[in-house]
Amino acid sequence: MHSPPYTPGPRTAALTAVALAVPSVLLLVLVALSWHPLLDFDGDVARTTHTWAVDEPGVTHVFRILTDWVWDPWTMRAVCAAAVVWLVWRHSAWWLALWVAATCALGTGVQQGLKSAVGRARPVWSDPVDSAHYAAFPSGHTLTATVVCGLVLWLIHRYGAGRALRRTALALAVISVVGVGLTRVWLGVHWPSDVVGGWLMGALIVALAVASYERWPGSRRS
């Protein structure tokens, strides 16, 4: 037996999804059209943070460890896999486990599809402090962390976790999602709008997943 699940309500999740869809689409269009004010802003911030990264090798080294190991997309996917195992093992929630896994996979598919479609070049430096491959928009690290952390927070609330656990999970999620975005800009492998796009689209994917699952009749049994 387990505690009755807590559900936030499909209407709330749907409204959140609509609110996130507008800025997500707007930013996507501006990046795709190479809107000059956005490009100028990205360039100014990227040049400033790159200068800091070169001048502070100790901080840069720590950020590389965080982004390559702690907040790496594969680490985040491992967290998602652990959540799936927990759902099946502790709650026999097979459909919810499948939903979570599918949402994580959807996040990967969306980011790769958008990278290919937009084809935005990454920053290029004469003295790089890190390297990354494939297109820039949106940030895959940021989108993946947002999706996984969002799903974990939803599950924690859904299964009625205590206040201490909820607060701890929220703090870790915020640190991870914000932190990974900042490290990607600091290391000079993403423009700021790549990171913002990852945040917005990752949150949108979670909101859509929650809204669709809570509307499914079988959700009350998970």
GUTIVO-778968 format. One line per 8 residues: number of its first residue (from 1); their letters; for each residue x negated, y negated, z of N, C-alpha, C. Coordinates in steps of 0.02 Angstrom, whole numbers. Each point is the difference from the previous one (the first is absolute). Layout:
<rs>
NUM	A	X,Y,Z,X,Y,Z,X,Y,Z; ...
</rs>
This chain:
<rs>
1	MHSPPYTP	-43,60,0,43,-60,0,-44,-62,0; 23,-52,-33,-37,-64,1,49,-56,8; -27,-58,17,42,-58,11,38,-19,-63; 62,-24,7,38,-22,-59,-38,-54,-37; -5,6,-66,-38,-49,-37,32,-69,1; -43,-50,-1,22,-70,-4,-2,-22,-72; 53,-29,-25,2,-23,-69,11,-75,-3; -40,-36,-39,6,-72,-5,60,-23,-41
9	GPRTAALT	31,44,-39,57,-19,-41,-20,-13,-71; 34,31,-49,-17,-9,-70,10,-71,-24; 48,-36,28,12,-68,-23,-60,-45,17; -26,6,61,-58,-39,19,-59,15,-45; -13,64,-12,-56,19,-43,11,-25,-71; 61,2,-24,14,-23,-69,-11,-75,-6; 23,-38,49,-11,-72,-1,-74,-17,4; -37,38,40,-72,-10,4,-33,13,-68
17	AVALAVPS	22,52,-33,-27,17,-66,13,-56,-50; 60,-28,1,16,-55,-46,-45,-60,15; -8,-15,65,-42,-57,19,-73,10,-21; -24,61,0,-68,14,-21,-8,4,-75; 53,20,-35,-4,8,-72,-13,-66,-36; 30,-53,25,-6,-66,-34,-72,-24,-2; -34,-6,58,-70,-22,-4,-46,51,-34; 16,64,5,-42,51,-32,1,-9,-76
25	VLLLVLVA	59,-7,-27,7,-9,-73,-30,-66,-22; 12,-53,39,-27,-66,-17,-76,2,-3; -31,30,51,-73,3,0,-25,42,-58; 33,55,-14,-20,42,-56,2,-39,-66; 52,-38,-10,6,-40,-61,-55,-53,-4; -13,-33,55,-52,-53,0,-69,29,-14; -14,58,28,-64,32,-13,-4,22,-72; 52,32,-26,1,24,-68,-8,-57,-50
33	LSWHPLLD	28,-58,16,-3,-58,-45,-63,-42,12; -42,21,48,-62,-37,16,15,-73,16; 47,-11,44,21,-67,20,-60,-37,31; -20,-56,-29,-62,-32,19,-5,-23,73; 53,-29,28,-6,-18,72,-15,60,44; 29,57,-16,-13,61,39,-72,23,-11; -23,-1,-62,-68,21,-15,-51,-45,34; 15,-66,0,-45,-48,33,-4,14,75
41	FDGDVART	57,13,31,2,15,71,-39,64,15; 13,52,-40,-35,63,9,-76,-10,-5; -20,-38,-51,-72,-11,-10,-32,-38,57; 34,-52,25,-28,-39,55,-9,43,63; 52,39,16,-4,42,60,-53,54,-9; -1,31,-58,-48,55,-13,-72,-25,4; -14,-58,-28,-68,-26,2,-21,-17,71; 46,-27,39,-16,-17,69,-14,62,41
49	THTWAVDE	44,49,-4,-10,61,40,-61,40,-23; -15,-3,-65,-60,35,-23,-63,-31,29; -1,-66,4,-56,-34,31,-9,22,72; 56,3,37,-3,25,69,-26,71,3; 23,43,-46,-20,70,1,-75,8,-12; -28,-41,-44,-71,2,-13,-40,-26,59; 26,-52,33,-35,-31,56,6,40,65; 50,45,4,12,39,62,-3,74,-16
57	PGVTHVFR	-60,28,-12,-5,70,-19,25,48,54; -6,-18,63,24,43,54,75,9,-3; 34,-56,-6,73,3,-6,21,37,-62; -35,-13,-55,16,34,-63,-8,75,6; -52,22,35,-11,72,9,58,32,39; 22,-34,53,57,25,39,62,4,-43; 12,-52,-41,59,-1,-43,-3,56,-52; -60,16,-24,-6,55,-48,18,67,33
65	ILTDWVWD	-21,10,61,18,61,36,76,5,10; 30,-56,20,72,-1,12,39,14,-64; -20,-33,-54,39,7,-62,-13,67,-35; -61,29,10,-17,62,-34,19,62,38; 9,-6,66,13,59,41,63,-5,43; 8,-55,35,58,-6,46,64,-16,-38; -4,-48,-46,60,-22,-37,0,22,-73; -41,47,-16,-3,26,-69,67,32,-18
73	PWTMRAVC	22,-5,-63,64,32,-19,5,74,18; -55,37,-5,3,71,17,9,10,74; -28,-44,41,12,3,72,74,-13,14; 27,-51,-33,71,-15,9,44,57,-22; -18,32,-56,40,57,-23,-5,59,49; -57,7,33,-7,52,51,47,-15,59; 7,-63,18,47,-19,53,71,18,-21; 17,-14,-63,66,17,-26,10,76,2
81	AAAVVWLV	-51,38,-19,5,72,2,11,25,71; -33,-31,48,9,19,71,72,-14,22; 28,-56,-23,69,-16,16,48,52,-30; -14,22,-61,41,51,-32,-2,65,39; -60,21,20,-7,61,40,38,-6,66; -5,-58,32,34,-12,64,76,5,-8; 26,-27,-54,72,3,-13,23,72,-8; -38,39,-36,20,70,-11,-10,42,63
89	WRHSAWWL	-56,-9,32,-18,42,58,42,-15,62; 8,-64,14,34,-19,62,75,-9,-8; 23,-18,-59,71,-17,-9,35,39,-56; -38,42,-35,28,38,-56,37,-45,-49; -26,-61,-7,31,-50,-44,-31,6,-70; 18,53,-36,-31,14,-64,14,-54,-52; 63,-22,-4,17,-50,-50,-32,-67,14; -2,-19,64,-33,-63,17,-75,4,-13
97	ALWVAATC	-30,58,15,-71,9,-14,-14,-6,-74; 44,30,-41,-7,-6,-72,8,-72,-23; 47,-35,30,12,-70,-17,-61,-43,14; -31,11,58,-59,-37,19,-57,14,-48; -11,64,-15,-53,18,-47,12,-30,-69; 63,2,-22,17,-27,-66,-11,-75,-2; 17,-34,55,-10,-73,2,-74,-18,-4; -41,38,36,-72,-12,-4,-26,12,-70
105	ALGTGVQQ	23,53,-32,-20,14,-69,24,-54,-48; 61,-25,13,27,-54,-41,-44,-62,5; -23,-15,60,-45,-58,9,-62,6,-43; -29,60,-1,-59,11,-42,16,-9,-73; 57,28,-21,20,-7,-70,13,-72,-21; 33,-38,44,15,-70,-15,-64,-40,-7; -46,8,47,-61,-40,-4,-41,16,-62; -4,65,-17,-39,19,-59,33,-25,-64
113	GLKSAVGR	67,5,-1,36,-24,-59,-7,-75,-10; 5,-38,55,-7,-72,-6,-71,-20,-18; -49,34,29,-69,-16,-18,-11,9,-75; 27,54,-27,-9,14,-71,38,-51,-43; 61,-18,22,42,-45,-39,-27,-72,1; -21,-23,59,-24,-69,6,-72,-7,-25; -42,49,17,-69,0,-24,-41,-59,24; 10,-21,60,-37,-58,26,-71,19,19
121	ARPVWSDP	-48,-41,-21,-70,13,16,-15,-17,72; -45,37,29,-21,-14,69,-51,-58,-1; -12,-29,59,-53,-52,3,-68,30,-19; -41,-41,-30,-67,20,-20,-50,-48,31; -51,29,34,-49,-41,35,-70,19,-23; -45,-49,2,-70,14,-17,-35,36,57; 27,-7,61,-28,32,59,55,36,39; 30,52,-29,56,34,33,-21,34,65
129	VDSAHYAA	48,3,47,-12,35,63,36,67,2; 42,13,-49,37,63,-5,22,8,-73; 27,58,-16,24,11,-68,66,39,3; 38,-8,-53,64,36,-7,15,7,-74; 40,49,-16,14,15,-70,75,-8,-16; 15,3,-63,68,-6,-27,25,-72,9; 61,-13,-19,27,-68,-1,14,-25,71; 12,-65,6,3,-32,66,69,-4,31
137	FPSGHTLT	51,-12,-41,67,-15,29,47,59,-8; 32,18,56,-8,-23,69,-55,39,35; -19,-22,59,-50,35,39,27,68,22; -33,54,-22,22,67,19,-9,14,74; -56,-24,28,-12,8,72,57,-32,40; 17,-61,-19,51,-37,38,69,30,-8; 18,17,-61,66,29,-12,8,67,37; -51,42,-4,4,65,33,6,-7,75
145	ATVVCGLV	-41,-44,29,4,-10,73,68,-27,21; 28,-45,-40,66,-28,16,54,53,-3; -2,42,-51,50,53,-7,-5,49,58; -59,24,14,-9,51,52,17,-28,69; -26,-59,16,14,-29,65,75,-16,8; 30,-24,-54,72,-14,2,41,63,12; -18,54,-33,35,63,9,-9,27,71; -61,-4,26,-12,24,68,40,-40,51
153	LWLIHRYG	2,-66,-7,39,-41,46,74,17,-4; 25,12,-61,70,19,-8,14,66,36; -44,49,-8,10,65,33,-2,-7,76; -46,-40,25,-6,-9,72,65,-29,29; 28,-50,-35,63,-30,22,58,50,-9; -3,36,-55,56,46,-16,8,54,53; -56,22,28,3,54,49,-4,-26,72; 16,-63,9,9,-27,67,-62,2,45
161	AGRALRRT	-58,-17,-27,-61,-2,40,5,-53,54; -39,8,53,0,-48,55,-29,-67,-20; 13,-51,41,-22,-68,-15,-76,-4,-7; -36,33,44,-73,-4,-2,-28,28,-66; 28,57,-21,-23,29,-63,19,-44,-59; 60,-28,2,21,-44,-55,-46,-60,-6; -16,-31,57,-42,-59,-1,-71,16,-23; -25,56,23,-68,20,-20,-2,15,-75
169	ALALAVIS	50,36,-24,2,16,-72,7,-63,-41; 41,-47,22,8,-63,-36,-65,-39,-3; -35,-3,57,-64,-37,1,-51,32,-47; -5,67,2,-47,34,-44,19,-9,-73; 65,1,-14,22,-8,-69,-16,-70,-26; 13,-51,40,-15,-68,-21,-75,-10,-11; -40,26,47,-72,-7,-7,-25,35,-63; 27,59,-14,-21,38,-59,21,-33,-65
177	VVGVGLTR	63,-20,-3,25,-29,-63,-32,-68,-14; -4,-42,50,-32,-65,-10,-75,9,-9; -30,43,41,-72,10,-2,-25,26,-67; 35,49,-28,-24,28,-63,4,-52,-56; 52,-42,2,5,-52,-50,-57,-50,5; -16,-21,61,-54,-48,9,-67,29,-20; -12,64,15,-64,29,-18,-9,4,-76; 55,12,-36,-6,5,-73,-19,-67,-31
185	VWLGVHWP	27,-54,27,-19,-66,-25,-71,-17,22; -16,12,63,-66,-15,27,-55,36,-40; 12,62,-18,-50,39,-37,-3,-17,-74; 44,-45,-21,-4,-25,-68,24,47,-54; 43,49,19,25,48,-49,73,-14,-20; 31,-50,32,69,-18,-17,9,-75,7; 46,-26,-41,23,-68,8,52,-2,55; 9,-56,33,51,-5,54,70,21,-22
193	SDVVGGWL	20,-18,-61,67,17,-22,7,75,-13; -55,36,-12,3,73,-4,23,29,66; -28,-27,54,15,23,67,72,-17,19; 20,-62,-15,70,-19,15,48,43,-39; -17,14,-63,42,45,-40,5,70,31; -56,25,27,2,65,33,44,0,61; -4,-54,39,43,-6,59,73,-1,-19; 18,-44,-48,70,-8,-19,28,64,-31
201	MGALIVAL	-36,29,-46,26,59,-35,1,61,45; -49,5,45,1,55,47,60,-4,47; 13,-61,25,58,-9,44,65,12,-38; 2,-20,-64,59,11,-41,13,74,-9; -51,39,-13,8,72,-8,28,32,63; -27,-21,58,25,27,64,74,-19,10; 16,-62,-13,70,-23,10,48,38,-46; -21,11,-62,43,38,-46,7,72,22
209	AVASYERW	-54,29,24,2,70,23,46,7,60; -6,-47,48,42,3,60,73,-10,-19; 14,-50,-42,69,-14,-20,32,59,-36; -37,31,-46,28,56,-37,9,61,44; -47,12,46,6,59,43,58,-8,49; 7,-59,29,54,-10,49,69,3,-33; 4,-11,-65,64,6,-35,16,73,-19; -50,42,3,10,70,-18,38,35,57
217	PGSRRS	54,35,-15,40,33,53,-41,47,44; -49,33,-27,-40,47,39,-47,-32,49; -8,-67,-2,-47,-33,44,19,7,73; 64,7,16,22,5,69,-21,66,32; -18,48,-42,-20,65,28,-75,5,9; -39,-52,-19,-73,3,3,-25,-36,62
</rs>
